């Protein structure tokens, strides 16, 4: 299986030159399937869910627990896919950090950079992590905190076989999240930040600090819901993402 097929198991969109591609990064414990419904939500934008090692079709591969290693693996693939197309990045929670670091590394290497970075449900990189969820927690503590976050179905949390299978994946994702270090990174790309009005770890005040991460335009929007508002709102949220990106596409085409 090719690297492109492994990292982007749902495809890389059409070959339509100039069509915006949006690479999507999920939360800790998630997989590319989180964004599967986004792929067919519109014909004007190519949503491309990214699959990290250790889940989905890559379940037998070792997890990557260092964000610099992860970004180094991704950059050559993005270079191949986006040579003739503009692209943006979207990330929720853990995915927001990965997308930010990826955008920064592309900028530092003077490669093609995203037209827009959309981040959701994650505090700004220059702020301390308020989350109670950490990689060094016991299994029992981690399960209890997952209950509090309300993003994992009760049926899974109560199933000892399934949750014991998931815990190592979540723990590895948390190690990946904790590998990030903020050293003054600032993007030359606009940022749009989204938060849930009941998300205590990434509320509107915390998300507003994302404006310090860019020299370009910044926008912040609050949605109804907790940390996993992107799932509870469903198509309503996807429609908002499409509206935001369509505005960006129109700006690109008119420039």
Protein Blocks (a to p, Z undefined) as FASTA:
>chain_A
ZZklmmmmnogbjfbehiacddddddehiafklmmmmmmmpckbccdddddehiajllmp
ccdfbfklmmmmmmmmmmmmmmmbccddddehjlmmmmmmmmmmmmmnopacdfbdcdeh
iacfkbccfbfbdfkbcfklmmmmmmmnopacfklmmmmklmmmmmmmmmmmmmmmmmpc
cehiacfbdcdddddfklmklcfklmmmmmmmpcbdcdddddeddfklmmmnmmmmmmmm
mmmmmmmmmmmmmZZ
